[in-house]
Each structure stands twice: as C-alpha cells, then as structure tokens.
Amino acid sequence: MREVLSAIEADPMDGYAWDGDQRWTPELVREWWRDRERILEYLRDQVHEWERYDRWIPNQRAVEGALDFAAYIAGGTDSGSLETDLQIYLYWLQERRSPTPADRLPEL
C-alpha cells in the first residue's frame, strides 16, 4: 500500500486523482464485477508480452504481478480477494463508513 500511495503522490499527470468515490457508484462497481472475465482474459492474453518485458528489465516481475492480480480477481490470495474488497467498498459507497464485523456486506 505504501508503494501505491507513493506513486499517487509522485504522479505528474494526476492520473490517480483520488476521486474514485465521486465517480464510482454501486451500480458501476457491480457492472465491473460482472464483466471481470474480460480483465482475466486480457491478463491471460498479455502474459507473453510481459514475459518479454521481464527479460529486458531485470527485477520488473510483470508476469508475477499480472498472475497475482488474476488470482486476486479469480478468488483470492493470501492477502484477500477482490470480491470481498469490492463488497467492503460497496458498503463504503452506500453508508460512507467502513463496515464493522457485525455489518452485513452488500452483494455484488
């Protein structure tokens, strides 16, 4: 997470914008989740390209990152799953507070 925040602060184009809560709605989050197979397909299709990059730039580990992201989308990793994280985000969008363990997370 520290690396993401560092990238946000250093982004000269303001591409991160910090304004996702203003742009994402529960409906858009659910639509993205329903269409996640397109992301997984893209990741599978691009592995051969990222393998080339990994050979050119030592320690880049693009393939490893793509496979980790695919696992996160597909059902989770040791650090969690996108499904649960999106449910928590949906809760935030709807309630404007983080859920407690007693709160029921919304369905995707």
C-alpha positions in Angstrom: 0.0 0.0 0.0 2.9 2.3 0.8 4.1 2.0 -2.8 0.7 2.8 -4.2 0.4 6.0 -2.1 4.0 6.9 -3.1 3.0 6.5 -6.8 -0.1 8.7 -6.3 1.9 11.5 -4.7 4.6 11.3 -7.5 2.1 11.1 -10.4 2.8 14.2 -12.6 -0.3 13.6 -14.7 -2.7 13.3 -11.7 -3.9 10.0 -13.2 -4.8 8.6 -9.8 -6.9 11.7 -8.9 -8.0 10.4 -5.5 -11.6 10.9 -6.6 -12.9 7.4 -7.1 -15.7 7.8 -4.5 -17.1 10.7 -6.7 -17.0 8.6 -9.8 -17.9 5.0 -8.8 -21.4 4.1 -7.9 -22.7 0.8 -6.5 -24.1 0.0 -10.0 -20.8 0.7 -11.7 -18.9 -1.5 -9.2 -21.4 -4.3 -9.8 -21.2 -3.9 -13.6 -17.4 -4.0 -13.4 -17.5 -7.2 -11.3 -20.0 -8.9 -13.7 -17.6 -8.2 -16.5 -14.4 -9.3 -14.7 -13.8 -12.2 -17.1 -12.7 -9.6 -19.7 -9.9 -8.5 -17.4 -8.9 -12.1 -16.7 -8.9 -12.8 -20.5 -6.7 -9.7 -21.1 -4.3 -10.8 -18.5 -4.0 -14.2 -20.0 -3.6 -12.8 -23.5 -0.8 -10.4 -22.4 1.4 -12.8 -20.4 3.6 -13.4 -23.5 4.2 -9.7 -23.9 5.1 -9.2 -20.2 7.5 -12.2 -20.4 9.4 -10.2 -23.0 9.5 -7.1 -20.7 10.6 -9.2 -17.8 13.6 -10.4 -19.9 14.5 -6.9 -20.9 14.2 -5.2 -17.5 15.7 -7.2 -14.6 13.5 -7.4 -11.5 10.5 -6.0 -13.2 8.3 -9.1 -12.5 5.5 -8.0 -14.7 4.3 -11.6 -15.2 4.3 -12.2 -11.5 2.3 -9.1 -10.9 -0.3 -10.0 -13.6 -0.7 -13.5 -12.3 -1.1 -12.2 -8.7 -3.7 -9.8 -9.9 -5.6 -12.5 -11.8 -5.5 -14.7 -8.7 -6.9 -11.8 -6.7 -9.7 -11.3 -9.1 -10.5 -15.0 -9.6 -10.9 -15.9 -6.0 -8.3 -14.6 -3.8 -4.8 -14.8 -2.5 -3.2 -15.0 1.0 -3.8 -11.3 1.3 -7.5 -11.4 0.4 -9.9 -11.4 -2.5 -11.2 -8.7 -4.8 -14.8 -9.9 -4.3 -14.6 -9.2 -0.5 -12.7 -5.9 -1.0 -15.4 -4.7 -3.5 -18.1 -5.7 -1.1 -16.4 -3.6 1.5 -16.1 -0.7 -1.0 -19.8 -1.0 -1.9 -20.6 -0.8 1.8 -18.5 2.4 2.0 -20.2 3.9 -1.1 -23.6 3.2 0.4 -23.0 4.0 4.0 -20.0 6.4 3.9 -18.3 4.4 6.7 -16.3 1.3 7.0 -18.2 -1.8 7.9 -17.8 -3.4 11.3 -17.6 -7.2 11.8 -21.3 -7.1 12.7 -22.3 -5.3 9.5 -23.6 -7.3 6.6 -21.7 -6.7 3.3 -23.8 -5.9 0.2 -24.0 -8.4 -2.6 -22.1 -7.9 -5.8 
